Amino acid sequence: MIGLRVLTGADIMPWLAPLAALRIAVFRDWPYLYEGSVDYESSYLARYARAPGALVVLALDGDRAVGASTGMPLEHEDAVFREPFAARGIAPASVFYFGESVLLPEYRRRGIGHRFFDAREDHARRLAGVSMTAFCAVERDPDDPHRPPGAHSNDAFWSSRGYERQEDLICTLDWPEVGETAARPHRLHFWLRLLEPHGR
């Protein structure tokens, strides 16, 4: 049984290096194709130790981190994530934003993704003023030559969790793809769910 551990505040700091390595390993694959660095990832992840209301959910096989999921109140996120909501009239203070879920391939298809969502949604329900949860996902051309055989979308999984893709909520993030040094823009759509007080 893979154990989950919820971390907040300073308890996140000792895990920055293994979390950075996880993000680099998982996001290097389709669909993100992200060429990351440990220094950047460690700096990025340290934000979760500083932001009020933020958390990291670790998936542990013994003492080894094999997956992680993050979240923080949208009002503490970067402007690129806040501004699409504000433009639509949604107060960032009402949204808990899921940063990412990463899980090593050999641990997938075991229900850990659902457990990540459960832990973050339960955490969000305890935060005053939060009425919805959200995340964003990169859009890739169906004919992208880098798409691996058998690649599948997570849309059905996200929909099963009660999330709906928002056609008018979009952001653009820049990152270098594998083998590149210069960052290129990537378009991402947000998915939203109204957060009921007592589960789905």
C-alpha positions, 0 to 999 in steps of 0.5 A: 500500500502506497502511503500518502503524507500531507505536508504544509509550511516548513515541513515541505522544505526537506523534500524539495530535492526529491520533489524536484527530481520527480517533477523533472522525471515525469514532466519530461514525458508527454504531454509536457516534454519539459526540459527542467533543472533541479535548481529551478524546480527547487525554487519553484517548489519552495513557494509551497512552504511559504504560501498560506494555505498551500500543501504538498501531498506525497505518495510514499513507497516506504521512505521513497517519494514516488509521487506528489501533488500540490495546491495553494489558494489562487490568490497566492499564485502567479499573475498568469494564473490569477488574471484569467479568473479575475477577467471572468469575474471570479475572485481568486480568493474563492479558488484553490488552485492545484499546481500539479500531480506527478507519479512515476509510471510504475505506480499509476493505475492504482487509484493514487490519482483519486487519492491526490484529488481527495486530499487536496479537495478536503484541504480546500474545504477547510479554507475560509472563502474557498468555493471551487477548485481548479487546475490547468492542462496543456493543449497538444495538437492531435497530430503532434509528431511527438505524441507517443503511440497509445497516448491517452487523455486524462479528460475522462478521469478529470470529468469523473471527478466533477471538473469541467473544461473551461473554453474561455479560461486559458493561460500561456506558460513558457518552458523549454522542451526536451533538448532545447534551451530556449523557452517556447509558449504553451497554451493551457486550459483551466478545469473547474469544479464547484466544491461542495462542503461534504464530498462529491 
